[in-house]
């Protein structure tokens, strides 16, 4: 029986190339939260073809959706996150179905499959939430993969996909969250622009959206990362914030990991809620959004009032009144981002 430090055992180990090489995770959970989903898939995405197999699928059945089980806010955030994740090439593809028929489901079951064959499974008390994996005392244990897979499949006829057009007819969203579904205030799901506007930051940093020499925006880089001269097709909203040497401030963003990668940190915006960011590329010269590289590009273009995919020039930024964005860091390790 596993009573602590079981995240790796349940969510990652079965997908390792040197292990069971499973490529399909089926989850039955009473509750979930967007930070649990996001952090899990980003790690699998980062390790694809290296540590983990590629082409992973994650299918969730959310069991507590009646009464105070599911709010409109949570539903909207789940749908928004899944759209972002599923738009990224190579990211594990994810689906989320809600129980809408029969009894509510309070089970917690994790089944890893290789193709159609169930290989490894776990059940116990841990929901697919950050609190369950890192805050509460929970216990999980291995169980029969074939039986667990059969249980997951038996629930599917009683579900509806979170994007189904009939969702509002099938789910009566609650006006308040379930007491059992407590999510930390610093969870991506609960981070609020208004809350941080009332708090004094511990540090601030302005970062230019222009090239290092300040002459213009980049072509195929920075805010125009998704726009390529060679006609290579990618989402034209893909973008990152260039983190040029002139803007660097030691210790402002999380320190680089021992393996040379950069940890994620949480950022709150007024217009786009909260999401993960991190440094990337050589010497951390790019500030990117691993859930989807289109987040920054969409945010900037909407602020400028131009169409998605529009090539952004220095002149556009100057006409808006700013060529820099402003990060503020708070005592709890959360950042806000303004433009």
PEFEN-V137867 format. One record per residue. N is the residue number from 0. RES is the residue in one letter. NEAR is the number of other ideal C-beta (glycine too) atoms within 8 Angstrom. Layout:
# PEFEN-V137867
<<N RES NEAR> <N RES NEAR>>
This chain:
# PEFEN-V137867
<<0 X 6> <1 X 12> <2 X 7> <3 X 4> <4 X 6> <5 X 12> <6 X 9> <7 X 8> <8 X 10> <9 X 12> <10 X 9> <11 X 12> <12 X 9> <13 X 11> <14 X 15> <15 X 12> <16 X 7> <17 X 3> <18 X 8> <19 X 11> <20 X 9> <21 X 13> <22 X 12> <23 X 12> <24 X 15> <25 X 13> <26 X 12> <27 X 13> <28 X 14> <29 X 11> <30 X 13> <31 X 13> <32 X 14> <33 X 12> <34 X 10> <35 X 12> <36 X 16> <37 X 14> <38 X 11> <39 X 10> <40 X 13> <41 X 12> <42 X 9> <43 X 13> <44 X 12> <45 X 8> <46 X 8> <47 X 11> <48 X 4> <49 X 5> <50 X 5> <51 X 13> <52 X 11> <53 X 8> <54 X 5> <55 X 14> <56 X 11> <57 X 13> <58 X 12> <59 X 13> <60 X 16> <61 X 14> <62 X 13> <63 X 15> <64 X 11> <65 X 7> <66 X 5> <67 X 7> <68 X 11> <69 X 12> <70 X 10> <71 X 6> <72 X 6> <73 X 11> <74 X 13> <75 X 8> <76 X 11> <77 X 13> <78 X 10> <79 X 9> <80 X 12> <81 X 14> <82 X 8> <83 X 13> <84 X 15> <85 X 9> <86 X 8> <87 X 11> <88 X 3> <89 X 6> <90 X 9> <91 X 10> <92 X 8> <93 X 13> <94 X 11> <95 X 12> <96 X 13> <97 X 14> <98 X 15> <99 X 9> <100 X 6> <101 X 4> <102 X 3> <103 X 9> <104 X 11> <105 X 7> <106 X 10> <107 X 15> <108 X 14> <109 X 15> <110 X 14> <111 X 16> <112 X 15> <113 X 10> <114 X 6> <115 X 3> <116 X 6> <117 X 11> <118 X 10> <119 X 11> <120 X 15> <121 X 14> <122 X 11> <123 X 11> <124 X 7> <125 X 12> <126 X 10> <127 X 13> <128 X 13> <129 X 13> <130 X 12> <131 X 13> <132 X 12> <133 X 6> <134 X 7> <135 X 5> <136 X 4> <137 X 11> <138 X 10> <139 X 13> <140 X 9> <141 X 5> <142 X 10> <143 X 6> <144 X 13> <145 X 7> <146 X 9> <147 X 16> <148 X 13> <149 X 8> <150 X 11> <151 X 13> <152 X 7> <153 X 7> <154 X 13> <155 X 9> <156 X 6> <157 X 8> <158 X 12> <159 X 11> <160 X 8> <161 X 13> <162 X 6> <163 X 8> <164 X 3> <165 X 7> <166 X 12> <167 X 5> <168 X 4> <169 X 9> <170 X 11> <171 X 4> <172 X 8> <173 X 11> <174 X 4> <175 X 5> <176 X 10> <177 X 10> <178 X 6> <179 X 7> <180 X 10> <181 X 7> <182 X 11> <183 X 9> <184 X 5> <185 X 9> <186 X 12> <187 X 12> <188 X 10> <189 X 9> <190 X 14> <191 X 7> <192 X 10> <193 X 6> <194 X 8> <195 X 13> <196 X 7> <197 X 5> <198 X 7> <199 X 3> <200 X 9> <201 X 6> <202 X 8> <203 X 8> <204 X 10> <205 X 9> <206 X 13> <207 X 11> <208 X 14> <209 X 12> <210 X 12> <211 X 7> <212 X 4> <213 X 6> <214 X 6> <215 X 7> <216 X 13> <217 X 11> <218 X 7> <219 X 8> <220 X 9> <221 X 13> <222 X 12> <223 X 13> <224 X 13> <225 X 14> <226 X 9> <227 X 8> <228 X 5> <229 X 4> <230 X 5> <231 X 5> <232 X 3> <233 X 7> <234 X 10> <235 X 10> <236 X 11> <237 X 10> <238 X 14> <239 X 14> <240 X 13> <241 X 16> <242 X 11> <243 X 10> <244 X 5> <245 X 6> <246 X 10> <247 X 7> <248 X 7> <249 X 4> <250 X 5> <251 X 8> <252 X 8> <253 X 6> <254 X 5> <255 X 7> <256 X 8> <257 X 3> <258 X 4> <259 X 5> <260 X 7> <261 X 11> <262 X 8> <263 X 10> <264 X 12> <265 X 14> <266 X 13> <267 X 13> <268 X 13> <269 X 5> <270 X 6> <271 X 8> <272 X 9> <273 X 8> <274 X 14> <275 X 14> <276 X 13> <277 X 12> <278 X 12> <279 X 9> <280 X 9> <281 X 4> <282 X 4> <283 X 11> <284 X 9> <285 X 11> <286 X 12> <287 X 13> <288 X 11> <289 X 11> <290 X 12> <291 X 9> <292 X 15> <293 X 13> <294 X 12> <295 X 13> <296 X 17> <297 X 11> <298 X 12> <299 X 13> <300 X 14> <301 X 8> <302 X 9> <303 X 11> <304 X 4> <305 X 7> <306 X 5> <307 X 8> <308 X 9> <309 X 9> <310 X 5> <311 X 13> <312 X 8> <313 X 10> <314 X 6> <315 X 10> <316 X 14> <317 X 8> <318 X 6> <319 X 8> <320 X 4> <321 X 7> <322 X 8> <323 X 8> <324 X 11> <325 X 11> <326 X 13> <327 X 11> <328 X 12> <329 X 12> <330 X 4> <331 X 5> <332 X 8> <333 X 13> <334 X 12> <335 X 14> <336 X 11> <337 X 8> <338 X 8>>
